[in-house]
């Protein structure tokens, strides 16, 4: 039986197709989200990789910010629940999940069965998210993917004190104009993200194993800064961008196996 999870975020679309609730038959990540062609493109790409058509999918669960916009889903389940499901499946020892997405960040605490006990979100401000890093990369005239490498050359971290993205952008420009090195400034940007996210973690309580998910997990500079802020090792989830889509596909397998009637939310 094939089941599918689709995670429609504000800035990206992810799809996972599972075979019999275990093997990933196809997956895709498209860097545009709800309100764009991203969900359709991610769906088509995942089906192509799996060698399947939509008719082969027994059950589909949609999650993420844009989950209610995907009419082909049998169910819509919150991203918090799907994130927990996917991470617990991959890393059963996980107790704290840090998810840094394009425009929000989350801290989620799990029990030993993988159920959510607490969570907090930062969704009203881009600070501490992938969007924050994109804005800073534009100011620094580099690609987001280059930030970690640039930060490796830092001799001294420049403190970026503003918590607002707009003010932080002005602060970065001022530091560069004052002659601070680009590497030192990037290290400060990473530290700023880490401080913001560590604040979220503090509100749910840090319990090891700490697992990082989301696209920002690919930035080694942010990971290093976050480990320093939290004073604990961080495990990067396998395939960190698709963990919520994986969780959605696992929920789909449960529902499809039971022949459940569709429902709107959980």
MARFI-814776 format. One record per residue (C-alpha): x, y, z; residue in three letters. Coordinates in nm, 4 decimals. Example, Ala and Ser with C-alpha at 12.3 -4.5 7.8 and 13.67 -1.06 7.14 Angstrom:
2
<atom><east>1.2300</east><north>-0.4500</north><up>0.7800</up><type>ALA</type></atom>
<atom><east>1.3670</east><north>-0.1060</north><up>0.7140</up><type>SER</type></atom>
//
This chain:
266
<atom><east>0.0000</east><north>0.0000</north><up>0.0000</up><type>UNK</type></atom>
<atom><east>0.1264</east><north>0.3461</north><up>-0.0899</up><type>UNK</type></atom>
<atom><east>0.0472</east><north>0.6460</north><up>0.1265</up><type>UNK</type></atom>
<atom><east>0.1500</east><north>1.0077</north><up>0.0909</up><type>UNK</type></atom>
<atom><east>0.2277</east><north>1.3022</north><up>0.3139</up><type>UNK</type></atom>
<atom><east>0.2452</east><north>1.6546</north><up>0.1772</up><type>UNK</type></atom>
<atom><east>0.3828</east><north>1.9395</north><up>0.3860</up><type>UNK</type></atom>
<atom><east>0.2829</east><north>2.2756</north><up>0.2388</up><type>UNK</type></atom>
<atom><east>0.4765</east><north>2.5499</north><up>0.4115</up><type>UNK</type></atom>
<atom><east>0.4905</east><north>2.9239</north><up>0.3586</up><type>UNK</type></atom>
<atom><east>0.8154</east><north>2.9004</north><up>0.1622</up><type>UNK</type></atom>
<atom><east>0.8503</east><north>2.5373</north><up>0.0476</up><type>UNK</type></atom>
<atom><east>0.6516</east><north>2.2269</north><up>-0.0426</up><type>UNK</type></atom>
<atom><east>0.7559</east><north>1.8742</north><up>0.0549</up><type>UNK</type></atom>
<atom><east>0.6115</east><north>1.5347</north><up>-0.0365</up><type>UNK</type></atom>
<atom><east>0.6919</east><north>1.1844</north><up>0.0897</up><type>UNK</type></atom>
<atom><east>0.5426</east><north>0.8657</north><up>-0.0543</up><type>UNK</type></atom>
<atom><east>0.5679</east><north>0.5558</north><up>0.1664</up><type>UNK</type></atom>
<atom><east>0.5428</east><north>0.1922</north><up>0.0688</up><type>UNK</type></atom>
<atom><east>0.3711</east><north>-0.0152</north><up>0.3386</up><type>UNK</type></atom>
<atom><east>0.4459</east><north>0.2462</north><up>0.6023</up><type>UNK</type></atom>
<atom><east>0.8200</east><north>0.1773</north><up>0.5983</up><type>UNK</type></atom>
<atom><east>1.0092</east><north>0.2426</north><up>0.2774</up><type>UNK</type></atom>
<atom><east>1.0274</east><north>0.5869</north><up>0.1164</up><type>UNK</type></atom>
<atom><east>0.9273</east><north>0.5210</north><up>-0.2437</up><type>UNK</type></atom>
<atom><east>0.9537</east><north>0.8838</north><up>-0.3539</up><type>UNK</type></atom>
<atom><east>1.0147</east><north>1.2287</north><up>-0.2073</up><type>UNK</type></atom>
<atom><east>1.0535</east><north>1.5853</north><up>-0.3263</up><type>UNK</type></atom>
<atom><east>1.1294</east><north>1.9325</north><up>-0.1940</up><type>UNK</type></atom>
<atom><east>1.0309</east><north>2.2409</north><up>-0.3959</up><type>UNK</type></atom>
<atom><east>1.1466</east><north>2.5822</north><up>-0.2631</up><type>UNK</type></atom>
<atom><east>0.8094</east><north>2.7581</north><up>-0.2961</up><type>UNK</type></atom>
<atom><east>0.5040</east><north>2.7000</north><up>-0.0808</up><type>UNK</type></atom>
<atom><east>0.1349</east><north>2.7693</north><up>-0.0401</up><type>UNK</type></atom>
<atom><east>-0.0314</east><north>2.9846</north><up>-0.3038</up><type>UNK</type></atom>
<atom><east>0.2224</east><north>2.8835</north><up>-0.5695</up><type>UNK</type></atom>
<atom><east>0.2846</east><north>2.5910</north><up>-0.8049</up><type>UNK</type></atom>
<atom><east>0.5072</east><north>2.4370</north><up>-0.5351</up><type>UNK</type></atom>
<atom><east>0.2631</east><north>2.1750</north><up>-0.3994</up><type>UNK</type></atom>
<atom><east>0.1726</east><north>2.0484</north><up>-0.7459</up><type>UNK</type></atom>
<atom><east>0.5369</east><north>2.0389</north><up>-0.8545</up><type>UNK</type></atom>
<atom><east>0.6414</east><north>1.8535</north><up>-0.5376</up><type>UNK</type></atom>
<atom><east>0.3579</east><north>1.6046</north><up>-0.5882</up><type>UNK</type></atom>
<atom><east>0.4485</east><north>1.5427</north><up>-0.9519</up><type>UNK</type></atom>
<atom><east>0.8190</east><north>1.5045</north><up>-0.8717</up><type>UNK</type></atom>
<atom><east>0.7609</east><north>1.2568</north><up>-0.5880</up><type>UNK</type></atom>
<atom><east>0.5216</east><north>1.0482</north><up>-0.7976</up><type>UNK</type></atom>
<atom><east>0.7715</east><north>1.0470</north><up>-1.0842</up><type>UNK</type></atom>
<atom><east>1.0527</east><north>0.9280</north><up>-0.8562</up><type>UNK</type></atom>
<atom><east>0.8288</east><north>0.6552</north><up>-0.7161</up><type>UNK</type></atom>
<atom><east>0.7095</east><north>0.5469</north><up>-1.0606</up><type>UNK</type></atom>
<atom><east>0.3482</east><north>0.5919</north><up>-0.9509</up><type>UNK</type></atom>
<atom><east>0.0375</east><north>0.7930</north><up>-1.0309</up><type>UNK</type></atom>
<atom><east>-0.1994</east><north>0.9613</north><up>-0.7874</up><type>UNK</type></atom>
<atom><east>-0.4433</east><north>0.6728</north><up>-0.8390</up><type>UNK</type></atom>
<atom><east>-0.1875</east><north>0.4411</north><up>-0.6753</up><type>UNK</type></atom>
<atom><east>-0.1997</east><north>0.6367</north><up>-0.3476</up><type>UNK</type></atom>
<atom><east>-0.4370</east><north>0.4788</north><up>-0.0952</up><type>UNK</type></atom>
<atom><east>-0.4440</east><north>0.7665</north><up>0.1526</up><type>UNK</type></atom>
<atom><east>-0.3026</east><north>1.1192</north><up>0.1696</up><type>UNK</type></atom>
<atom><east>-0.2443</east><north>1.3454</north><up>0.4676</up><type>UNK</type></atom>
<atom><east>-0.1685</east><north>1.7153</north><up>0.4241</up><type>UNK</type></atom>
<atom><east>0.0141</east><north>1.9195</north><up>0.6841</up><type>UNK</type></atom>
<atom><east>0.1830</east><north>2.2567</north><up>0.7173</up><type>UNK</type></atom>
<atom><east>0.0653</east><north>2.6152</north><up>0.6888</up><type>UNK</type></atom>
<atom><east>-0.1176</east><north>2.5510</north><up>0.3606</up><type>UNK</type></atom>
<atom><east>-0.2633</east><north>2.2084</north><up>0.4420</up><type>UNK</type></atom>
<atom><east>-0.6251</east><north>2.3218</north><up>0.4018</up><type>UNK</type></atom>
<atom><east>-0.5564</east><north>2.4304</north><up>0.0433</up><type>UNK</type></atom>
<atom><east>-0.4729</east><north>2.0801</north><up>-0.0819</up><type>UNK</type></atom>
<atom><east>-0.8039</east><north>1.9363</north><up>-0.1980</up><type>UNK</type></atom>
<atom><east>-0.6720</east><north>1.5892</north><up>-0.2805</up><type>UNK</type></atom>
<atom><east>-0.5935</east><north>1.5064</north><up>0.0840</up><type>UNK</type></atom>
<atom><east>-0.8035</east><north>1.2614</north><up>0.2842</up><type>UNK</type></atom>
<atom><east>-0.6993</east><north>1.4294</north><up>0.6098</up><type>UNK</type></atom>
<atom><east>-0.5306</east><north>1.7445</north><up>0.7355</up><type>UNK</type></atom>
<atom><east>-0.3129</east><north>1.7091</north><up>1.0448</up><type>UNK</type></atom>
<atom><east>-0.1158</east><north>1.9788</north><up>1.2232</up><type>UNK</type></atom>
<atom><east>0.2527</east><north>2.0191</north><up>1.1459</up><type>UNK</type></atom>
<atom><east>0.3394</east><north>1.9814</north><up>1.5146</up><type>UNK</type></atom>
<atom><east>0.1889</east><north>1.6320</north><up>1.5255</up><type>UNK</type></atom>
<atom><east>0.3434</east><north>1.5334</north><up>1.1911</up><type>UNK</type></atom>
<atom><east>0.6851</east><north>1.6666</north><up>1.2866</up><type>UNK</type></atom>
<atom><east>0.6770</east><north>1.4624</north><up>1.6066</up><type>UNK</type></atom>
<atom><east>0.5628</east><north>1.1515</north><up>1.4192</up><type>UNK</type></atom>
<atom><east>0.8350</east><north>1.1782</north><up>1.1549</up><type>UNK</type></atom>
<atom><east>1.1196</east><north>1.2519</north><up>1.3957</up><type>UNK</type></atom>
<atom><east>1.0185</east><north>0.9773</north><up>1.6396</up><type>UNK</type></atom>
<atom><east>1.0092</east><north>0.7309</north><up>1.3498</up><type>UNK</type></atom>
<atom><east>1.3636</east><north>0.8224</north><up>1.2466</up><type>UNK</type></atom>
<atom><east>1.5102</east><north>0.8929</north><up>1.5918</up><type>UNK</type></atom>
<atom><east>1.3115</east><north>0.7244</north><up>1.8719</up><type>UNK</type></atom>
<atom><east>1.5385</east><north>0.8739</north><up>2.1408</up><type>UNK</type></atom>
<atom><east>1.4428</east><north>1.2319</north><up>2.0423</up><type>UNK</type></atom>
<atom><east>1.2846</east><north>1.4309</north><up>2.3252</up><type>UNK</type></atom>
<atom><east>1.3264</east><north>1.7885</north><up>2.1991</up><type>UNK</type></atom>
<atom><east>1.2689</east><north>1.8924</north><up>1.8387</up><type>UNK</type></atom>
<atom><east>1.3859</east><north>2.2276</north><up>1.7081</up><type>UNK</type></atom>
<atom><east>1.2326</east><north>2.3044</north><up>1.3706</up><type>UNK</type></atom>
<atom><east>1.3604</east><north>2.6128</north><up>1.1890</up><type>UNK</type></atom>
<atom><east>1.1615</east><north>2.6736</north><up>0.8746</up><type>UNK</type></atom>
<atom><east>1.1414</east><north>2.9468</north><up>0.6173</up><type>UNK</type></atom>
<atom><east>0.9221</east><north>3.1846</north><up>0.8179</up><type>UNK</type></atom>
<atom><east>0.8726</east><north>3.0260</north><up>1.1586</up><type>UNK</type></atom>
<atom><east>1.0564</east><north>2.8324</north><up>1.4260</up><type>UNK</type></atom>
<atom><east>0.9250</east><north>2.5762</north><up>1.6717</up><type>UNK</type></atom>
<atom><east>1.0408</east><north>2.3945</north><up>1.9827</up><type>UNK</type></atom>
<atom><east>0.8591</east><north>2.0681</north><up>2.0553</up><type>UNK</type></atom>
<atom><east>0.8987</east><north>1.8379</north><up>2.3547</up><type>UNK</type></atom>
<atom><east>0.8156</east><north>1.4675</north><up>2.3176</up><type>UNK</type></atom>
<atom><east>0.7601</east><north>1.1846</north><up>2.5627</up><type>UNK</type></atom>
<atom><east>0.9200</east><north>0.8422</north><up>2.5213</up><type>UNK</type></atom>
<atom><east>0.6314</east><north>0.7308</north><up>2.2978</up><type>UNK</type></atom>
<atom><east>0.6843</east><north>1.0210</north><up>2.0600</up><type>UNK</type></atom>
<atom><east>0.3750</east><north>1.2143</north><up>2.1680</up><type>UNK</type></atom>
<atom><east>0.3878</east><north>1.5931</north><up>2.1984</up><type>UNK</type></atom>
<atom><east>0.3870</east><north>1.7164</north><up>2.5586</up><type>UNK</type></atom>
<atom><east>0.4693</east><north>2.0858</north><up>2.4972</up><type>UNK</type></atom>
<atom><east>0.5419</east><north>2.3147</north><up>2.2057</up><type>UNK</type></atom>
<atom><east>0.5977</east><north>2.6830</north><up>2.1304</up><type>UNK</type></atom>
<atom><east>0.6171</east><north>2.8651</north><up>1.7992</up><type>UNK</type></atom>
<atom><east>0.7673</east><north>3.1891</north><up>1.6736</up><type>UNK</type></atom>
<atom><east>0.5425</east><north>3.2756</north><up>1.3806</up><type>UNK</type></atom>
<atom><east>0.4894</east><north>3.6516</north><up>1.4133</up><type>UNK</type></atom>
<atom><east>0.8448</east><north>3.7587</north><up>1.3322</up><type>UNK</type></atom>
<atom><east>1.1009</east><north>3.6323</north><up>1.0803</up><type>UNK</type></atom>
<atom><east>1.3863</east><north>3.6606</north><up>1.3314</up><type>UNK</type></atom>
<atom><east>1.5346</east><north>3.3196</north><up>1.4024</up><type>UNK</type></atom>
<atom><east>1.4087</east><north>3.1699</north><up>1.0748</up><type>UNK</type></atom>
<atom><east>1.5309</east><north>3.0897</north><up>0.7269</up><type>UNK</type></atom>
<atom><east>1.3808</east><north>3.4169</north><up>0.6015</up><type>UNK</type></atom>
<atom><east>1.6066</east><north>3.6087</north><up>0.8417</up><type>UNK</type></atom>
<atom><east>1.9108</east><north>3.4355</north><up>0.6927</up><type>UNK</type></atom>
<atom><east>1.7906</east><north>3.5101</north><up>0.3383</up><type>UNK</type></atom>
<atom><east>1.7616</east><north>3.8809</north><up>0.4175</up><type>UNK</type></atom>
<atom><east>2.1079</east><north>3.8873</north><up>0.5728</up><type>UNK</type></atom>
<atom><east>2.2608</east><north>3.6981</north><up>0.2790</up><type>UNK</type></atom>
<atom><east>2.1182</east><north>3.9579</north><up>0.0424</up><type>UNK</type></atom>
<atom><east>2.2827</east><north>4.2373</north><up>0.2419</up><type>UNK</type></atom>
<atom><east>2.6112</east><north>4.0451</north><up>0.2408</up><type>UNK</type></atom>
<atom><east>2.5813</east><north>3.9796</north><up>-0.1353</up><type>UNK</type></atom>
<atom><east>2.6152</east><north>3.6040</north><up>-0.1044</up><type>UNK</type></atom>
<atom><east>2.4008</east><north>3.2918</north><up>-0.1239</up><type>UNK</type></atom>
<atom><east>2.2398</east><north>3.1535</north><up>0.1917</up><type>UNK</type></atom>
<atom><east>2.4278</east><north>2.8301</north><up>0.1265</up><type>UNK</type></atom>
<atom><east>2.7579</east><north>3.0202</north><up>0.1582</up><type>UNK</type></atom>
<atom><east>2.6967</east><north>3.1625</north><up>0.5056</up><type>UNK</type></atom>
<atom><east>2.8354</east><north>2.8674</north><up>0.7035</up><type>UNK</type></atom>
<atom><east>3.1571</east><north>2.8634</north><up>0.5008</up><type>UNK</type></atom>
<atom><east>3.2035</east><north>3.2394</north><up>0.5401</up><type>UNK</type></atom>
<atom><east>3.1537</east><north>3.2159</north><up>0.9173</up><type>UNK</type></atom>
<atom><east>3.4378</east><north>2.9629</north><up>0.9462</up><type>UNK</type></atom>
<atom><east>3.6836</east><north>3.2496</north><up>0.8873</up><type>UNK</type></atom>
<atom><east>3.5485</east><north>3.4588</north><up>1.1768</up><type>UNK</type></atom>
<atom><east>3.8059</east><north>3.5887</north><up>1.4230</up><type>UNK</type></atom>
<atom><east>3.5571</east><north>3.7588</north><up>1.6551</up><type>UNK</type></atom>
<atom><east>3.1795</east><north>3.7319</north><up>1.6653</up><type>UNK</type></atom>
<atom><east>3.0027</east><north>4.0615</north><up>1.6037</up><type>UNK</type></atom>
<atom><east>2.6990</east><north>4.0889</north><up>1.8291</up><type>UNK</type></atom>
<atom><east>2.3764</east><north>4.1562</north><up>1.6390</up><type>UNK</type></atom>
<atom><east>2.1478</east><north>4.2738</north><up>1.9175</up><type>UNK</type></atom>
<atom><east>1.8284</east><north>4.3585</north><up>1.7258</up><type>UNK</type></atom>
<atom><east>1.5575</east><north>4.0928</north><up>1.7419</up><type>UNK</type></atom>
<atom><east>1.3601</east><north>4.2501</north><up>1.4552</up><type>UNK</type></atom>
<atom><east>1.4709</east><north>4.1485</north><up>1.1056</up><type>UNK</type></atom>
<atom><east>1.4402</east><north>4.5038</north><up>0.9703</up><type>UNK</type></atom>
<atom><east>1.6480</east><north>4.6545</north><up>1.2501</up><type>UNK</type></atom>
<atom><east>1.8975</east><north>4.3673</north><up>1.2363</up><type>UNK</type></atom>
<atom><east>1.9444</east><north>4.4356</north><up>0.8648</up><type>UNK</type></atom>
<atom><east>2.0324</east><north>4.7976</north><up>0.9415</up><type>UNK</type></atom>
<atom><east>2.2651</east><north>4.6824</north><up>1.2182</up><type>UNK</type></atom>
<atom><east>2.4494</east><north>4.4479</north><up>0.9817</up><type>UNK</type></atom>
<atom><east>2.4894</east><north>4.7270</north><up>0.7246</up><type>UNK</type></atom>
<atom><east>2.6276</east><north>4.9561</north><up>0.9958</up><type>UNK</type></atom>
<atom><east>2.8767</east><north>4.6928</north><up>1.1144</up><type>UNK</type></atom>
<atom><east>3.0021</east><north>4.6352</north><up>0.7602</up><type>UNK</type></atom>
<atom><east>3.0315</east><north>5.0125</north><up>0.7038</up><type>UNK</type></atom>
<atom><east>3.2357</east><north>5.0347</north><up>1.0244</up><type>UNK</type></atom>
<atom><east>3.4879</east><north>4.7931</north><up>0.8770</up><type>UNK</type></atom>
<atom><east>3.3945</east><north>4.4730</north><up>1.0551</up><type>UNK</type></atom>
<atom><east>3.4801</east><north>4.1659</north><up>0.8493</up><type>UNK</type></atom>
<atom><east>3.2062</east><north>3.9849</north><up>0.6649</up><type>UNK</type></atom>
<atom><east>3.3013</east><north>3.6599</north><up>0.8420</up><type>UNK</type></atom>
<atom><east>3.2683</east><north>3.8179</north><up>1.1878</up><type>UNK</type></atom>
<atom><east>2.9313</east><north>3.9640</north><up>1.0942</up><type>UNK</type></atom>
<atom><east>2.8019</east><north>3.6302</north><up>0.9614</up><type>UNK</type></atom>
<atom><east>2.9096</east><north>3.4599</north><up>1.2834</up><type>UNK</type></atom>
<atom><east>2.7074</east><north>3.7237</north><up>1.4686</up><type>UNK</type></atom>
<atom><east>2.4057</east><north>3.6559</north><up>1.2480</up><type>UNK</type></atom>
<atom><east>2.4258</east><north>3.2859</north><up>1.3314</up><type>UNK</type></atom>
<atom><east>2.4555</east><north>3.3686</north><up>1.6996</up><type>UNK</type></atom>
<atom><east>2.1480</east><north>3.5933</north><up>1.6731</up><type>UNK</type></atom>
<atom><east>1.9419</east><north>3.3089</north><up>1.5245</up><type>UNK</type></atom>
<atom><east>2.0694</east><north>3.0708</north><up>1.7921</up><type>UNK</type></atom>
<atom><east>1.9768</east><north>3.3082</north><up>2.0757</up><type>UNK</type></atom>
<atom><east>1.6266</east><north>3.3524</north><up>1.9412</up><type>UNK</type></atom>
<atom><east>1.5697</east><north>2.9786</north><up>1.8993</up><type>UNK</type></atom>
<atom><east>1.7272</east><north>2.8972</north><up>2.2366</up><type>UNK</type></atom>
<atom><east>1.4651</east><north>3.1217</north><up>2.3921</up><type>UNK</type></atom>
<atom><east>1.1910</east><north>2.9047</north><up>2.2438</up><type>UNK</type></atom>
<atom><east>1.3609</east><north>2.5898</north><up>2.3695</up><type>UNK</type></atom>
<atom><east>1.3848</east><north>2.7393</north><up>2.7174</up><type>UNK</type></atom>
<atom><east>1.0075</east><north>2.7820</north><up>2.7224</up><type>UNK</type></atom>
<atom><east>0.9377</east><north>2.4121</north><up>2.6599</up><type>UNK</type></atom>
<atom><east>1.2388</east><north>2.2813</north><up>2.8528</up><type>UNK</type></atom>
<atom><east>1.5450</east><north>2.1184</north><up>2.7040</up><type>UNK</type></atom>
<atom><east>1.5477</east><north>1.7389</north><up>2.7262</up><type>UNK</type></atom>
<atom><east>1.8116</east><north>1.5374</north><up>2.5337</up><type>UNK</type></atom>
<atom><east>1.8193</east><north>1.4011</north><up>2.2635</up><type>UNK</type></atom>
<atom><east>1.7833</east><north>1.7353</north><up>2.0830</up><type>UNK</type></atom>
<atom><east>1.7019</east><north>1.7018</north><up>1.7130</up><type>UNK</type></atom>
<atom><east>1.7109</east><north>1.9817</north><up>1.4563</up><type>UNK</type></atom>
<atom><east>1.4830</east><north>1.9802</north><up>1.1518</up><type>UNK</type></atom>
<atom><east>1.4019</east><north>2.2234</north><up>0.8705</up><type>UNK</type></atom>
<atom><east>1.6101</east><north>2.3721</north><up>0.5936</up><type>UNK</type></atom>
<atom><east>1.8253</east><north>2.5746</north><up>0.8352</up><type>UNK</type></atom>
<atom><east>1.9571</east><north>2.2447</north><up>0.9749</up><type>UNK</type></atom>
<atom><east>2.1826</east><north>2.2386</north><up>0.6678</up><type>UNK</type></atom>
<atom><east>2.3644</east><north>2.5512</north><up>0.7911</up><type>UNK</type></atom>
<atom><east>2.6554</east><north>2.4232</north><up>1.0004</up><type>UNK</type></atom>
<atom><east>2.7185</east><north>2.7736</north><up>1.1370</up><type>UNK</type></atom>
<atom><east>2.3715</east><north>2.7958</north><up>1.2904</up><type>UNK</type></atom>
<atom><east>2.4039</east><north>2.4422</north><up>1.4298</up><type>UNK</type></atom>
<atom><east>2.7357</east><north>2.5276</north><up>1.5957</up><type>UNK</type></atom>
<atom><east>2.5989</east><north>2.8522</north><up>1.7414</up><type>UNK</type></atom>
<atom><east>2.2882</east><north>2.6747</north><up>1.8696</up><type>UNK</type></atom>
<atom><east>2.4947</east><north>2.4043</north><up>2.0376</up><type>UNK</type></atom>
<atom><east>2.6931</east><north>2.6780</north><up>2.2113</up><type>UNK</type></atom>
<atom><east>2.3786</east><north>2.8600</north><up>2.3242</up><type>UNK</type></atom>
<atom><east>2.2082</east><north>2.5449</north><up>2.4525</up><type>UNK</type></atom>
<atom><east>2.5308</east><north>2.3865</north><up>2.5804</up><type>UNK</type></atom>
<atom><east>2.4285</east><north>2.0486</north><up>2.4442</up><type>UNK</type></atom>
<atom><east>2.4953</east><north>1.8412</north><up>2.1299</up><type>UNK</type></atom>
<atom><east>2.2396</east><north>1.8632</north><up>1.8519</up><type>UNK</type></atom>
<atom><east>2.1480</east><north>1.5778</north><up>1.6192</up><type>UNK</type></atom>
<atom><east>2.0538</east><north>1.6711</north><up>1.2627</up><type>UNK</type></atom>
<atom><east>1.7527</east><north>1.4705</north><up>1.1519</up><type>UNK</type></atom>
<atom><east>1.8065</east><north>1.2539</north><up>0.8450</up><type>UNK</type></atom>
<atom><east>1.6509</east><north>1.4415</north><up>0.5525</up><type>UNK</type></atom>
<atom><east>1.5670</east><north>1.7359</north><up>0.7828</up><type>UNK</type></atom>
<atom><east>1.3385</east><north>1.9150</north><up>0.5375</up><type>UNK</type></atom>
<atom><east>1.0937</east><north>1.6278</north><up>0.4928</up><type>UNK</type></atom>
<atom><east>1.0386</east><north>1.5032</north><up>0.8485</up><type>UNK</type></atom>
<atom><east>0.6898</east><north>1.6566</north><up>0.8751</up><type>UNK</type></atom>
<atom><east>0.5917</east><north>1.5163</north><up>0.5331</up><type>UNK</type></atom>
<atom><east>0.7219</east><north>1.1786</north><up>0.6487</up><type>UNK</type></atom>
<atom><east>0.5103</east><north>1.2029</north><up>0.9630</up><type>UNK</type></atom>
<atom><east>0.2084</east><north>1.2876</north><up>0.7493</up><type>UNK</type></atom>
<atom><east>0.2742</east><north>0.9813</north><up>0.5309</up><type>UNK</type></atom>
<atom><east>0.2979</east><north>0.7655</north><up>0.8453</up><type>UNK</type></atom>
<atom><east>-0.0367</east><north>0.8995</north><up>0.9687</up><type>UNK</type></atom>
<atom><east>-0.1758</east><north>0.8266</north><up>0.6229</up><type>UNK</type></atom>
<atom><east>-0.0575</east><north>0.4677</north><up>0.6524</up><type>UNK</type></atom>
<atom><east>-0.2333</east><north>0.4308</north><up>0.9874</up><type>UNK</type></atom>
<atom><east>-0.5583</east><north>0.5724</north><up>0.8535</up><type>UNK</type></atom>
<atom><east>-0.5371</east><north>0.3883</north><up>0.5231</up><type>UNK</type></atom>
<atom><east>-0.4743</east><north>0.0588</north><up>0.7003</up><type>UNK</type></atom>
<atom><east>-0.7823</east><north>0.1061</north><up>0.9180</up><type>UNK</type></atom>
<atom><east>-0.9998</east><north>0.2359</north><up>0.6361</up><type>UNK</type></atom>
<atom><east>-1.0863</east><north>0.5383</north><up>0.8500</up><type>UNK</type></atom>
<atom><east>-1.3258</east><north>0.8045</north><up>0.7366</up><type>UNK</type></atom>
<atom><east>-1.1496</east><north>1.1308</north><up>0.6564</up><type>UNK</type></atom>
<atom><east>-1.1527</east><north>1.4085</north><up>0.9124</up><type>UNK</type></atom>
<atom><east>-1.0364</east><north>1.7641</north><up>0.8975</up><type>UNK</type></atom>
<atom><east>-0.7860</east><north>1.8136</north><up>1.1740</up><type>UNK</type></atom>
<atom><east>-0.6150</east><north>1.6668</north><up>1.4744</up><type>UNK</type></atom>
//
